[in-house]
Amino acid sequence: MKDTRENRISAAIITLSDKGAKGEREDVSGACIEKMLEESNTYYVEEYHLIPDDEEKLETLLREICDEKRARLILTTGGTGFSKRDITPEATLKVAEKIAPGISEAMRAASMQVTKRAMLSRGVSVIRNETLIVNLPGSPKAVRENLETVLPTLIHGIEILGGEAQECAAE
């Protein structure tokens, strides 16, 4: 069963940015995600968080949202590169019950058509309880490209997680 807001799927956005959390940088990527979700007419933003690149804080927040069933989709942005402060994939994997590698593989494959640097993204996609968690890159351009690739298809996976749909070989 979809959520109450106009029969759409609840989503949470988590931006990881040390400067953003201190108010030193605008969260353009999180805003991009929010806009795309709202324009899809399939999702609505239930929660929006801007936190520093802190593995423990991210793990705690992911667990709370999933375990309290506050959102069925969590999209993170930032923290997926090679920097020492980039901890998003590690924190996400620590809360995972199942891994959904095809989502991140599809995003990287599509992004590789735009830039070879897409291979440097370490983002992962996982399931915890009935919530799907997807790591997105930190740039608004990459967020847009990645979400355009997967957002329409995620609906079916989320509906399977919630028991509203059955697995099928439709495609």
trRosetta pair geometry for C-beta under 8 A, 3 or more apart (Angstrom, degrees):
i j d omega theta_ij theta_ji phi_ij phi_ji
1 162 6.7 -124 35 152 49 128
1 164 5.8 171 -35 -85 32 120
2 7 4.8 73 85 -173 133 63
2 8 6.2 172 170 87 125 2
2 9 5.7 -84 -143 -70 94 64
2 164 7.2 44 -42 -88 65 171
3 7 7.6 148 70 -145 48 22
3 8 6.2 -35 61 82 96 53
3 9 6.0 113 8 -129 106 25
3 10 4.4 91 -50 -31 164 96
3 44 7.2 -121 83 42 131 110
3 46 7.8 -95 -175 -67 167 126
3 72 7.0 -153 -42 -6 115 123
4 7 7.8 -26 -157 -69 18 39
5 8 5.3 -45 91 45 89 102
5 10 7.4 107 23 -82 115 80
5 44 4.5 -47 94 25 146 163
6 44 7.3 114 43 -47 101 135
8 41 7.0 -127 -99 169 125 42
8 42 5.8 146 -141 166 92 24
8 43 5.7 157 170 -115 111 10
8 44 4.7 99 95 -16 134 98
9 42 6.1 5 19 148 104 77
9 43 4.9 -41 70 -105 89 70
9 44 7.5 161 73 19 40 67
9 72 5.3 -91 -171 65 95 129
9 73 6.1 57 139 -4 118 117
9 155 6.9 -161 -21 -121 149 76
9 158 5.8 51 -141 127 147 155
10 43 7.5 107 -131 -158 4 75
10 44 6.3 -34 -108 68 51 84
10 46 4.3 26 -164 -35 104 133
10 70 7.3 -128 139 145 140 47
10 71 4.6 -132 127 -128 99 62
10 72 5.3 105 60 9 81 87
10 73 7.3 171 96 29 49 77
11 37 5.4 -119 55 -145 155 148
11 43 4.7 27 -19 -176 130 121
11 44 6.7 168 23 78 90 32
11 45 5.6 -50 77 -102 94 51
11 46 6.3 155 59 11 36 87
11 71 5.5 67 -151 -164 14 121
11 72 7.2 -55 -78 58 53 69
11 73 4.3 -27 -110 75 87 101
11 74 7.2 160 -164 -88 66 30
11 75 6.5 10 -177 1 116 102
12 45 7.5 100 -108 -156 28 69
12 46 5.9 -50 -73 66 74 94
12 47 4.1 -1 -123 63 96 103
12 48 7.3 -166 -160 -72 60 35
12 49 7.2 16 176 2 103 103
12 65 5.2 -75 8 -149 168 148
12 70 6.7 54 -59 108 131 102
12 71 3.8 -159 -21 5 98 166
12 73 7.3 179 26 94 64 53
12 74 4.7 -15 66 -112 101 79
12 75 7.4 177 87 28 51 62
13 30 5.2 120 150 -153 130 91
13 33 5.1 146 -120 98 127 135
13 34 6.0 -69 -25 -65 160 84
13 37 7.8 -136 -59 -7 115 148
13 45 6.1 -20 -8 -136 110 115
13 47 7.2 -165 32 100 60 62
13 48 4.8 5 59 -120 105 73
13 49 7.0 -179 94 30 59 62
13 74 7.8 171 -83 -159 21 59
13 75 5.5 -18 -111 70 68 93
13 76 7.9 142 -166 -97 49 31
13 77 7.3 -3 -169 2 93 107
14 30 8.0 -104 119 -111 9 115
14 49 4.7 -6 -115 66 74 106
14 50 8.0 171 -160 -81 49 28
14 51 6.6 -17 -167 18 96 110
14 58 7.0 118 155 -132 145 88
14 61 6.4 131 -114 121 141 139
14 62 7.6 -72 -13 -72 165 80
14 74 6.5 13 0 -176 111 103
14 75 7.4 175 28 90 69 45
14 76 4.7 -26 73 -108 99 78
14 77 7.5 171 88 22 52 65
15 20 6.0 -62 126 112 124 160
15 27 4.9 119 87 -146 175 124
15 29 6.2 139 -120 79 114 100
15 30 3.9 -70 -52 -57 128 124
15 49 7.1 -169 29 96 66 57
15 50 4.8 -9 64 -113 108 72
15 51 7.3 153 80 27 57 60
15 76 7.5 155 -89 -162 26 59
15 77 5.1 -20 -111 65 72 98
15 78 5.7 66 -168 8 65 129
16 51 6.1 -27 -108 76 63 81
16 52 7.2 27 -159 145 71 20
16 53 5.0 83 168 -92 107 66
16 58 6.5 -6 -91 -85 124 128
16 76 6.5 22 -13 -175 106 106
16 77 7.2 -172 23 86 73 47
16 78 4.0 -157 64 94 78 113
16 79 4.0 -7 88 -23 144 128
16 87 7.8 -142 -176 57 155 80
16 88 5.6 -159 16 -75 156 109
16 138 7.8 -85 68 -98 82 107
17 20 3.2 56 89 16 127 116
17 21 6.1 169 85 -17 66 80
17 25 6.2 -103 156 74 137 125
17 27 6.7 -176 29 -102 145 87
17 50 6.7 -36 45 -165 100 91
17 52 7.3 -74 90 -120 31 41
17 53 7.1 33 -101 -43 13 88
17 78 5.2 -96 -59 -140 81 168
17 138 7.4 122 -80 -144 102 120
18 21 6.0 -58 -150 34 25 110
18 22 6.7 13 154 -9 61 110
18 52 4.8 47 -107 -143 60 91
18 53 5.3 -48 -48 12 90 96
18 85 6.6 -49 -31 -176 127 152
19 22 5.8 -64 -151 42 32 106
19 24 4.2 -88 -168 77 85 109
19 25 4.0 55 120 -1 114 119
20 23 7.7 45 -178 -70 32 20
20 24 7.3 -93 -66 56 22 68
20 25 4.8 -65 -73 75 65 95
20 26 7.4 -10 -119 123 91 8
20 27 4.9 80 -151 -75 134 88
20 50 5.2 -112 135 -172 112 118
20 78 8.0 -126 15 -64 141 167
21 50 5.6 -177 -89 137 64 86
21 51 5.6 29 -96 -169 128 21
21 52 4.2 -94 35 -59 161 71
22 52 7.7 55 -36 -84 83 105
26 31 7.9 -15 157 -10 97 136
27 30 4.2 -9 156 33 118 118
27 31 6.0 131 107 -22 79 91
27 50 5.3 -108 -68 -105 149 128
28 31 5.7 -59 -150 39 31 113
28 32 6.3 38 150 -26 65 104
28 140 4.8 -62 130 -57 106 127
29 32 5.4 -49 -149 30 34 116
29 33 6.7 35 152 -18 64 100
29 77 4.2 -170 132 154 126 148
29 78 6.6 146 69 -44 152 92
29 136 7.4 179 174 108 120 119
29 137 7.9 -125 -138 104 142 62
29 138 5.7 -116 -43 -172 166 46
29 139 6.5 169 -86 153 118 7
29 140 5.0 -140 -90 -76 63 64
29 143 4.9 150 -153 -38 90 148
30 33 5.6 -50 -152 33 35 112
30 34 6.4 37 150 -20 66 105
30 48 6.5 109 171 -162 123 104
30 50 6.6 -96 -19 -84 167 94
30 77 5.8 -160 -70 44 65 135
31 34 5.5 -51 -147 35 34 115
31 35 6.3 35 154 -20 65 105
31 140 7.9 -20 66 -110 87 117
32 35 5.8 -54 -149 35 29 111
32 36 6.4 25 156 -15 64 108
32 140 4.5 149 -43 -143 152 91
32 143 4.9 110 98 94 133 138
32 144 6.0 -84 176 -60 130 87
33 36 5.9 -61 -148 39 29 108
33 37 6.2 28 157 -19 66 108
33 75 5.3 -175 -158 105 141 140
33 77 6.2 -147 -34 -39 136 134
33 136 7.0 165 -85 41 123 160
33 143 5.9 -90 -61 -179 84 131
33 147 6.8 168 -118 -69 71 149
34 37 6.0 -58 -148 36 27 110
34 38 6.3 21 158 -13 64 110
34 45 5.2 -6 -131 -58 87 155
34 48 6.5 6 -84 -101 125 132
35 38 6.0 -61 -147 40 27 107
35 39 6.1 21 159 -15 65 113
36 39 5.8 -59 -141 42 28 109
36 40 6.4 41 155 -36 62 102
36 143 7.9 -166 -1 140 145 99
36 144 7.0 176 -69 -117 138 66
36 147 5.2 68 137 125 161 153
36 148 8.0 -105 -145 -61 137 67
36 151 6.8 -126 150 -83 117 162
37 40 5.8 -50 -155 18 30 117
37 43 4.2 -75 -164 93 94 122
37 44 7.0 141 143 -109 109 14
37 45 5.7 107 91 -55 142 89
37 75 7.8 -157 -63 12 127 145
37 151 7.9 -148 -94 -140 61 130
38 43 7.5 -81 -64 87 31 80
38 44 6.9 57 -102 -121 68 58
38 45 6.7 -44 -58 -8 93 103
40 43 5.5 34 68 23 129 91
40 151 6.2 -122 -101 157 145 132
40 152 7.9 -163 -146 -81 118 66
42 151 7.9 141 60 161 133 97
42 152 8.0 124 5 -116 163 54
42 155 5.9 -68 178 -90 142 124
43 73 6.5 -56 -126 49 129 141
43 151 7.9 -94 -7 -162 134 106
45 48 5.9 25 170 -56 126 102
46 70 6.2 179 125 158 139 81
46 71 4.9 -168 49 -87 132 98
47 65 6.7 -133 50 -114 152 120
47 70 6.3 33 -21 140 135 123
47 71 6.1 -106 24 -45 106 131
49 61 6.2 -164 115 -162 174 148
51 54 6.5 -94 152 37 107 101
51 57 5.3 -165 177 129 138 132
51 58 6.6 172 92 -75 142 73
51 61 6.8 -150 -28 -24 159 157
52 57 6.9 74 59 44 80 154
53 78 7.3 -114 -85 139 97 112
53 79 5.3 163 -123 -98 100 112
53 85 4.3 74 105 166 153 99
53 86 6.9 -61 -151 -87 136 30
53 87 5.9 124 177 23 89 102
53 88 7.8 -74 -136 -46 86 81
54 57 4.0 52 91 17 115 115
54 58 6.5 162 84 -15 60 85
54 87 7.5 -37 166 60 5 144
55 58 5.9 -60 -148 38 28 109
55 59 6.2 29 157 -19 65 107
55 87 4.2 -92 -76 156 94 145
55 90 6.2 -32 -127 93 123 112
55 91 4.6 -167 -151 -73 71 108
55 94 8.0 77 177 9 104 147
56 59 5.7 -52 -145 36 30 112
56 60 6.3 30 157 -18 64 107
56 91 7.9 -128 -49 -116 17 116
57 60 5.9 -57 -149 37 29 111
57 61 6.2 25 156 -16 65 110
58 61 5.8 -58 -145 40 30 109
58 62 6.1 30 158 -19 66 108
58 76 7.6 47 -151 -122 120 142
58 79 7.8 -143 -77 103 158 172
58 87 7.0 167 25 104 145 104
58 88 6.6 -134 -162 -116 165 59
58 91 4.0 53 94 146 121 163
58 92 7.6 -54 144 -53 122 65
59 62 5.9 -58 -147 37 27 110
59 63 6.3 26 157 -18 64 108
59 91 4.7 -126 -58 -159 79 95
59 94 5.4 -31 -114 86 121 129
59 95 5.7 170 -146 -50 74 110
60 63 5.9 -58 -150 37 27 110
60 64 6.3 26 156 -19 64 108
61 64 5.8 -54 -146 35 30 111
61 65 6.4 26 160 -16 65 107
62 65 6.1 -58 -147 38 28 106
62 66 6.2 16 160 -9 65 114
62 74 6.6 141 -127 128 81 170
62 91 6.9 147 0 143 140 100
62 92 6.7 175 -107 -110 165 58
62 95 4.6 179 109 31 127 171
62 128 7.0 97 155 25 100 157
62 133 6.3 28 -146 -109 117 149
63 66 6.1 -67 -145 45 25 104
63 67 5.5 9 168 -8 68 120
63 95 5.4 -139 -68 -128 78 125
63 128 7.4 -101 -109 162 51 156
64 67 6.3 -60 -128 45 20 100
64 68 5.7 -1 175 2 61 120
64 70 7.4 8 132 6 76 134
65 68 6.6 -68 -135 49 16 96
65 70 4.7 -91 -146 55 64 113
65 71 5.4 -17 180 30 112 101
65 74 5.9 103 109 -83 147 130
65 131 6.8 134 120 -145 91 169
66 69 7.5 16 176 -75 31 41
66 74 7.4 -68 -62 -20 89 137
66 95 6.9 144 21 160 149 126
66 128 4.1 6 -167 101 161 116
66 129 4.9 150 169 28 95 117
66 131 4.3 -130 -118 38 85 141
66 133 7.4 -50 -71 -50 124 116
67 128 7.7 -52 -52 144 69 115
67 129 6.4 156 -92 -33 44 146
69 72 8.0 17 -161 -74 73 69
69 129 7.0 -112 -80 132 80 145
69 130 6.8 24 -117 54 98 111
69 131 7.5 -165 -119 -50 52 110
71 74 5.8 108 96 -70 128 77
71 131 6.4 73 94 -128 68 121
72 130 6.4 -44 -128 127 85 90
72 131 5.7 -149 -148 -111 32 68
72 132 7.0 26 152 20 66 84
72 158 5.3 85 146 -161 118 118
72 161 7.2 152 -165 87 100 130
72 162 6.6 -19 -134 -59 133 124
73 131 7.0 -172 -73 -159 20 76
73 132 5.3 -12 -113 65 69 95
73 133 8.0 157 -164 -86 46 34
73 134 7.3 -11 -168 10 91 107
73 154 6.6 69 -114 152 135 135
73 158 6.0 -46 -62 -96 101 138
74 131 6.1 41 -10 167 102 119
74 132 7.2 -171 29 93 68 48
74 133 4.5 -11 66 -112 109 76
74 134 7.3 166 87 25 59 61
75 134 5.5 -16 -111 69 69 95
75 136 5.9 19 -176 -9 96 121
75 147 7.7 22 -138 -94 148 111
76 79 7.2 -51 152 51 121 115
76 88 5.5 170 131 -155 143 127
76 92 7.0 -129 13 -74 150 124
76 133 7.1 26 -12 -176 106 93
76 134 7.3 -169 25 92 74 46
76 135 5.0 -24 66 -115 110 63
76 136 6.4 177 84 26 52 74
77 136 4.7 -25 -98 77 75 105
77 137 7.0 5 -150 92 76 31
77 138 5.7 117 162 -111 81 47
77 143 5.8 0 -120 -97 128 123
78 88 6.7 146 100 -50 56 141
78 137 7.7 51 -74 164 30 36
78 138 3.8 67 -98 -101 64 103
79 85 7.2 -94 -118 127 83 75
79 86 4.7 155 -164 -144 51 62
79 87 5.7 -50 -170 46 120 52
79 88 3.3 120 103 -28 114 107
79 89 7.8 -169 127 -8 90 64
79 135 7.7 -95 82 -153 90 116
79 138 7.0 113 -2 -66 45 114
80 86 6.1 -97 21 -168 7 118
80 88 5.2 -51 -68 59 70 129
80 89 6.1 89 -126 -36 75 100
80 121 5.3 16 133 -159 122 77
80 122 5.1 -170 -177 56 73 73
80 123 4.2 -8 -140 -62 145 81
80 135 5.3 138 -87 155 126 121
80 136 7.4 -143 -14 106 149 22
80 137 5.6 -105 57 -105 131 53
80 138 6.9 -175 28 -27 91 86
81 86 4.7 -143 59 -88 64 159
81 120 6.5 21 -139 139 76 105
81 121 7.3 -48 -89 -111 57 49
81 122 7.0 155 -104 12 9 102
81 137 7.7 67 -57 -140 87 87
81 138 7.2 -54 -23 6 111 121
82 86 6.5 55 38 37 8 147
82 120 6.4 -59 -31 -175 111 108
82 122 7.6 124 -71 -23 58 124
83 86 4.5 109 58 -18 82 103
86 89 7.9 26 148 13 91 93
86 122 7.2 108 140 43 127 129
87 90 5.2 -62 -166 47 69 114
87 91 5.6 66 138 -23 92 105
88 91 6.1 -61 -145 39 28 106
88 92 6.1 27 160 -20 66 112
88 122 8.0 140 69 88 91 98
88 123 7.1 -16 104 -109 123 71
88 135 5.2 132 137 -132 123 126
89 92 5.6 -59 -144 39 30 113
89 93 6.2 30 159 -20 67 107
89 122 4.8 -94 -17 129 152 100
89 123 6.1 -155 -77 -121 104 25
89 124 4.7 102 -139 -2 93 107
89 135 5.9 -63 -81 -23 71 173
90 93 6.0 -55 -147 35 28 109
90 94 6.6 32 153 -24 61 105
91 94 5.7 -53 -154 29 33 115
91 95 7.1 15 156 -7 64 105
92 95 6.4 -69 -157 40 32 98
92 96 6.6 50 147 -48 66 103
92 124 5.4 173 96 68 133 110
92 126 5.7 159 159 16 97 129
92 133 5.7 -170 -148 126 107 133
92 135 5.8 -104 -33 -52 163 117
93 96 5.3 -39 -148 4 39 125
93 99 7.6 8 -123 -95 85 108
93 124 6.0 34 -63 70 91 165
93 126 6.7 165 -100 -59 46 149
95 126 7.3 134 84 102 78 144
95 128 5.3 -26 142 -78 94 150
95 133 7.5 60 86 1 118 165
96 99 5.9 38 174 -74 149 69
96 124 7.9 -63 -64 130 143 132
96 126 3.6 -87 -110 -165 112 144
96 127 6.9 71 -152 53 80 45
96 128 6.1 -115 -121 -65 33 92
96 133 7.6 -122 -91 49 82 127
97 126 7.5 129 35 169 53 102
97 127 5.8 -66 62 100 92 79
97 128 5.2 124 -2 -115 99 53
97 129 7.1 115 0 -32 145 39
98 126 6.6 156 85 -164 50 72
98 127 4.2 -2 59 51 100 111
99 124 6.9 -60 -144 -177 99 115
99 125 7.4 100 -172 84 62 60
99 126 5.4 -42 -112 -107 51 82
99 127 7.8 -132 -62 17 10 80
100 103 5.2 34 124 2 105 114
100 104 7.8 123 100 -4 72 89
100 125 4.4 -67 79 114 97 103
100 126 6.1 172 16 -102 86 22
100 127 5.9 87 -32 -30 114 94
100 132 6.9 -17 18 -141 159 99
100 157 7.2 76 -145 -163 149 149
101 104 6.0 -65 -158 46 50 102
101 105 5.7 50 149 -24 80 111
101 124 7.5 -45 -104 -148 66 79
101 125 6.9 162 -96 52 20 94
102 105 5.4 -57 -140 41 32 115
102 106 6.1 36 159 -24 67 104
102 125 7.8 -69 60 63 52 136
103 106 6.0 -55 -152 32 26 110
103 107 6.7 23 151 -16 61 105
103 125 3.8 5 66 13 126 172
103 132 8.0 126 -53 -177 166 121
103 134 5.8 -95 139 -114 141 112
103 150 5.6 70 -155 -138 86 146
103 154 7.3 57 -122 -93 126 94
103 157 7.9 -57 -70 -8 121 171
104 107 5.6 -52 -148 36 36 112
104 108 6.3 33 155 -16 67 105
104 121 7.9 -155 -169 119 99 113
104 123 5.3 -168 -131 105 116 87
104 124 5.6 -57 -49 -129 158 29
104 125 4.8 -169 -33 -7 94 99
104 134 7.4 -180 -69 -148 81 82
104 135 7.1 19 -100 55 118 91
105 108 5.9 -57 -147 39 30 108
105 109 6.1 32 155 -22 66 108
106 109 5.7 -53 -144 36 29 112
106 110 6.4 26 158 -15 64 106
106 149 5.8 173 138 150 98 121
106 150 5.8 121 95 -81 127 102
107 110 6.0 -58 -149 38 29 107
107 111 6.1 24 155 -15 65 112
107 121 7.6 -83 113 101 110 154
107 123 7.1 -37 83 81 143 134
107 136 7.7 -129 -160 -116 157 70
107 145 8.0 111 -160 115 81 83
107 146 4.2 29 -149 -141 116 95
107 149 5.5 153 -104 76 59 142
107 150 5.9 -41 -68 -26 94 126
108 111 5.6 -60 -143 43 30 110
108 112 6.2 42 154 -32 65 101
108 118 5.3 149 -153 149 65 106
108 119 6.7 83 -171 -98 115 44
108 121 5.9 -157 -98 61 98 118
108 123 7.9 180 -58 54 99 100
109 112 5.7 -47 -151 22 29 116
109 113 7.7 35 149 -22 55 95
110 113 6.0 -49 -171 19 40 113
110 114 7.7 23 141 -7 64 104
110 145 6.5 -180 123 161 110 95
110 146 7.2 147 74 -108 123 47
110 148 7.9 -161 155 83 152 90
110 149 4.1 -153 11 -99 168 142
111 114 5.5 -61 -161 39 49 109
111 115 6.6 -35 165 49 83 81
111 118 3.3 156 114 -120 110 141
111 121 7.1 46 76 0 159 142
111 137 8.0 108 -116 -16 159 139
111 142 6.5 32 -124 -141 131 89
111 145 5.7 105 -97 121 82 132
111 146 6.5 -6 -58 -76 117 83
111 149 7.9 -83 -39 -27 75 152
112 115 7.4 -91 -130 75 28 40
112 116 6.5 40 -148 -112 74 43
112 118 4.7 -124 -67 63 57 133
112 119 6.5 58 -97 -51 105 84
114 118 6.9 94 59 -45 89 128
114 145 6.1 -65 -9 -136 159 157
115 118 5.5 128 80 -29 79 88
116 119 6.4 -20 173 5 62 110
117 120 5.3 -36 -176 18 67 119
118 121 5.8 -29 -171 0 54 114
118 142 7.7 166 -106 -131 86 112
121 137 5.4 -77 -114 -77 122 105
121 142 7.7 170 -83 -175 135 141
122 135 7.9 -33 99 113 61 148
123 134 7.5 37 167 174 119 63
123 135 3.4 -162 -149 99 92 107
123 136 6.4 55 -124 -83 155 12
123 137 6.6 -97 -37 -58 134 60
124 135 5.5 52 43 15 51 126
125 132 7.0 1 -175 -177 98 93
125 133 6.8 173 -152 91 52 57
125 134 4.7 1 -112 -109 97 72
125 135 6.9 -134 -69 19 57 74
126 132 7.7 166 89 -155 37 52
126 133 5.1 -10 62 59 81 104
127 131 7.0 153 -155 81 59 47
127 132 5.8 -30 -100 -101 75 60
127 133 7.4 178 -88 17 23 81
127 161 6.5 -161 -141 -110 124 127
128 131 5.5 -18 68 64 77 99
128 133 6.5 26 9 -13 102 121
130 161 4.7 137 -155 150 68 103
130 162 5.4 84 -172 -85 127 65
131 161 7.4 171 -33 154 13 152
132 154 6.6 -175 99 -163 158 106
132 157 6.1 76 -81 118 150 117
132 158 5.7 -95 1 -86 129 85
132 161 6.5 -153 -44 -27 94 159
134 150 7.2 -179 -147 107 157 150
134 154 7.5 -70 -36 -109 147 138
136 142 7.2 154 172 119 88 93
136 143 5.1 65 157 -117 136 77
136 146 5.3 167 -134 84 96 149
136 147 7.0 -2 -111 -52 140 90
137 142 3.8 -27 68 117 136 141
137 143 6.4 -131 67 -59 78 63
137 146 6.6 150 14 -23 94 144
138 142 7.4 38 54 59 39 129
138 143 7.9 -39 162 -50 9 103
139 142 4.4 81 66 13 96 105
139 143 6.7 -156 93 -11 47 85
140 143 5.4 -51 -145 33 33 117
140 144 6.4 35 157 -21 65 104
141 144 5.9 -55 -153 33 28 112
141 145 6.5 24 153 -14 63 108
142 145 5.7 -54 -143 40 34 110
142 146 6.0 31 159 -18 68 110
143 146 6.0 -62 -146 40 24 107
143 147 6.1 16 161 -12 64 112
144 147 6.2 -61 -143 40 23 104
144 148 6.2 26 159 -22 62 109
145 148 6.0 -56 -149 33 26 113
145 149 6.8 27 153 -22 60 107
146 149 5.7 -59 -159 30 32 114
146 150 6.7 -14 164 14 67 110
147 150 6.6 -79 -140 53 31 83
147 151 4.7 36 178 -44 77 117
148 151 6.7 -23 -98 15 16 112
150 153 5.7 -79 -160 50 54 105
150 154 5.7 63 150 -43 89 102
151 154 5.9 -48 -147 16 30 117
152 155 6.7 -39 -179 2 39 112
153 156 6.3 -45 -173 25 56 108
153 157 7.2 47 140 -9 74 105
154 157 5.6 -61 -157 42 47 111
154 158 5.9 44 151 -21 78 108
155 158 5.9 -62 -150 39 27 109
155 159 6.2 25 155 -18 65 109
156 159 5.7 -57 -148 38 30 111
156 160 6.5 33 153 -21 64 103
156 165 6.1 -101 -154 100 66 164
157 160 5.6 -52 -150 33 33 112
157 161 6.5 37 151 -20 65 103
158 161 5.5 -49 -150 33 35 116
158 162 6.4 20 155 -7 65 110
159 162 5.9 -62 -144 47 32 104
159 164 4.3 -83 -162 72 87 105
159 165 3.7 55 124 1 116 118
160 163 7.7 43 -177 -69 29 23
160 164 7.8 -87 -61 54 22 66
160 165 5.2 -61 -69 77 61 96
160 166 7.3 80 -114 -139 86 11
160 167 6.0 55 -124 -68 133 73
165 168 7.8 -84 168 -4 100 106
